[in-house]
Amino acid sequence: MKRTFYIAGVQFRPENEIAQVIKQIHIGDVLVLTPEPTNSFDPNAVKIEYNVDNIFLGYVPKKYSSEVAGMLEIEAPITCTVDEVNPLAKTYEMIKVTVQVPIDNFENEGDRK
């Protein structure tokens, strides 16, 4: 599984926190994914945090949240990596990430055949 997207809800986070993160975050940084099953808008919500200062950035978009929440629930080796940081973009397009679960060697070999 591999999904690339802009972090949802960044525009609703405190401006000073987002400004701080934009100055510190780099392409390749790994962010923290945390399920939020009590979220009233999406029971599959997954928070995305910048792990240096535990700053809550936003969410996995609802389009992918059930898939990502499911991977977290089964403790799959899922990662969230920063692909793009654009401080000049609209807030909801400032941070682009990729969430993925590595494909094991067996599946890779099967794809080549």
DOVODREN-158108 format. One line per field, with one value per residue: residue number from 1; x negated, y, z negated of N, C-alpha, C in turn; residue in one letter. Coordinates in steps of 0.2 Angstrom, whole numbers. Last residue first. Layout:
// DOVODREN-158108
num <- NUM	...
nc1 <- X	...
nc2 <- Y	...
nc3 <- Z	...
cac1 <- X	...
cac2 <- Y	...
cac3 <- Z	...
cc1 <- X	...
cc2 <- Y	...
cc3 <- Z	...
residuo <- A	...
//
This chain:
// DOVODREN-158108
num <- 113	112	111	110	109	108	107	106	105	104	103	102	101	100	99	98	97	96	95	94	93	92	91	90	89	88	87	86	85	84	83	82	81	80	79	78	77	76	75	74	73	72	71	70	69	68	67	66	65	64	63	62	61	60	59	58	57	56	55	54	53	52	51	50	49	48	47	46	45	44	43	42	41	40	39	38	37	36	35	34	33	32	31	30	29	28	27	26	25	24	23	22	21	20	19	18	17	16	15	14	13	12	11	10	9	8	7	6	5	4	3	2	1
nc1 <- -36	-36	-27	-34	-44	-36	-31	-43	-48	-34	-32	-29	-16	-15	-11	-19	-14	-15	-10	-2	11	18	12	5	-13	-25	-31	-30	-37	-35	-36	-38	-30	-25	-23	-20	-20	-5	5	18	20	13	22	34	30	28	41	48	42	43	53	49	32	24	23	12	2	-3	-20	-31	-43	-46	-35	-21	-7	9	22	35	52	63	74	75	81	77	65	61	50	37	20	6	-10	-23	-34	-51	-58	-59	-60	-58	-54	-55	-46	-35	-33	-30	-18	-10	-10	-4	9	17	27	34	26	24	34	23	8	9	3	1	-1	-3	-4
nc2 <- -56	-46	-49	-59	-51	-43	-53	-57	-45	-34	-17	-6	5	23	39	54	71	89	104	114	114	121	134	137	140	144	133	117	101	84	72	64	49	37	19	3	-12	-16	-17	-18	-4	2	-3	4	17	16	14	25	36	40	50	58	61	61	78	88	91	93	91	85	90	79	73	80	69	65	54	47	41	32	40	56	66	63	52	41	35	40	33	42	43	55	56	58	68	70	87	94	107	120	129	122	123	136	137	129	137	149	144	129	121	122	119	105	96	83	84	78	61	44	28	11	-6
nc3 <- 63	54	44	37	31	22	14	8	1	-4	-3	-17	-17	-18	-14	-10	-9	-9	-15	-10	-6	-16	-14	2	2	-4	-10	-6	-5	-2	-8	-23	-27	-37	-37	-44	-47	-56	-66	-64	-65	-54	-44	-47	-45	-31	-27	-32	-26	-13	-13	-23	-25	-40	-48	-57	-66	-82	-87	-94	-90	-81	-74	-69	-66	-61	-65	-57	-59	-58	-62	-59	-67	-80	-85	-92	-86	-79	-78	-72	-65	-63	-50	-45	-31	-18	-19	-35	-47	-51	-46	-48	-62	-63	-56	-64	-76	-72	-68	-74	-60	-49	-38	-39	-35	-28	-19	-2	2	8	2	4	0
cac1 <- -35	-41	-26	-28	-46	-40	-27	-39	-51	-39	-30	-33	-18	-16	-10	-17	-17	-13	-14	-9	6	20	11	11	-7	-21	-28	-30	-35	-35	-38	-37	-36	-22	-27	-18	-26	-9	-2	14	23	11	15	33	32	22	36	50	42	38	52	55	38	25	26	19	2	2	-15	-24	-39	-51	-38	-28	-11	2	19	28	47	56	71	73	82	84	66	66	57	41	28	10	-2	-19	-29	-46	-56	-61	-59	-62	-52	-60	-53	-37	-35	-36	-24	-12	-13	-10	4	14	22	38	28	19	35	30	11	8	8	-2	4	-6	0
cac2 <- -62	-46	-43	-60	-56	-40	-49	-62	-48	-39	-23	-9	-1	17	34	47	66	83	98	115	111	114	130	138	137	149	138	123	107	91	72	71	52	43	25	9	-7	-16	-16	-24	-9	3	-5	-4	15	18	9	18	35	35	45	53	62	57	71	87	94	90	95	82	93	83	70	81	73	66	60	46	46	30	35	50	66	63	58	45	32	44	33	40	42	50	59	53	67	64	81	93	100	114	131	123	116	134	141	127	130	149	147	136	121	123	126	109	100	86	83	83	66	51	33	17	0
cac3 <- 67	60	49	40	36	27	18	11	7	-5	0	-12	-20	-14	-19	-7	-12	-5	-17	-12	-2	-15	-20	-3	4	0	-14	-2	-10	1	-1	-20	-25	-34	-38	-40	-47	-49	-67	-63	-69	-61	-44	-47	-52	-35	-25	-35	-33	-14	-7	-24	-22	-34	-47	-54	-60	-78	-85	-95	-96	-85	-81	-68	-71	-59	-66	-59	-58	-56	-67	-55	-60	-78	-81	-95	-85	-84	-77	-78	-64	-68	-54	-46	-38	-20	-14	-29	-43	-54	-46	-41	-58	-67	-54	-57	-76	-74	-63	-75	-66	-55	-39	-42	-41	-28	-25	-7	2	7	4	5	0
cc1 <- -30	-40	-30	-26	-40	-42	-30	-35	-47	-42	-36	-31	-22	-18	-11	-17	-15	-17	-11	-13	-1	15	12	10	-1	-14	-24	-26	-36	-33	-39	-40	-35	-28	-24	-22	-24	-14	-7	7	20	14	12	26	31	24	30	44	43	38	48	55	43	31	24	20	9	3	-10	-18	-32	-48	-43	-31	-18	-1	12	25	40	51	65	70	80	86	73	68	62	49	31	17	1	-12	-26	-41	-51	-60	-62	-59	-56	-59	-58	-44	-37	-38	-30	-18	-15	-14	-3	9	19	33	32	21	30	30	18	11	5	3	0	-1	-4
cc2 <- -61	-51	-43	-55	-58	-45	-46	-58	-53	-42	-28	-16	-4	11	27	43	59	77	92	109	113	111	123	133	138	146	143	128	113	96	80	70	59	47	31	15	-1	-11	-17	-23	-15	-2	-4	-6	7	15	10	13	28	33	39	48	57	59	68	80	94	94	92	87	91	86	74	79	74	71	60	52	44	35	32	45	60	64	58	51	36	41	37	39	39	49	53	56	62	63	75	87	100	108	125	125	117	127	138	131	128	142	147	138	128	122	127	117	104	90	87	82	72	56	40	23	6
cc3 <- 72	65	55	45	40	33	24	16	11	1	-1	-9	-15	-19	-15	-13	-8	-8	-14	-13	-4	-9	-19	-8	-1	3	-10	-6	-6	-5	1	-13	-22	-33	-35	-42	-42	-50	-61	-64	-69	-66	-51	-47	-52	-43	-30	-33	-35	-22	-9	-19	-22	-31	-40	-53	-56	-72	-80	-93	-97	-91	-84	-75	-68	-63	-63	-59	-61	-56	-65	-61	-56	-71	-79	-91	-88	-83	-82	-77	-70	-66	-58	-51	-39	-28	-17	-25	-37	-50	-48	-41	-51	-63	-57	-55	-69	-75	-65	-70	-67	-62	-45	-43	-43	-35	-26	-13	-2	7	3	7	0
residuo <- K	R	D	G	E	N	E	F	N	D	I	P	V	Q	V	T	V	K	I	M	E	Y	T	K	A	L	P	N	V	E	D	V	T	C	T	I	P	A	E	I	E	L	M	G	A	V	E	S	S	Y	K	K	P	V	Y	G	L	F	I	N	D	V	N	Y	E	I	K	V	A	N	P	D	F	S	N	T	P	E	P	T	L	V	L	V	D	G	I	H	I	Q	K	I	V	Q	A	I	E	N	E	P	R	F	Q	V	G	A	I	Y	F	T	R	K	M
//
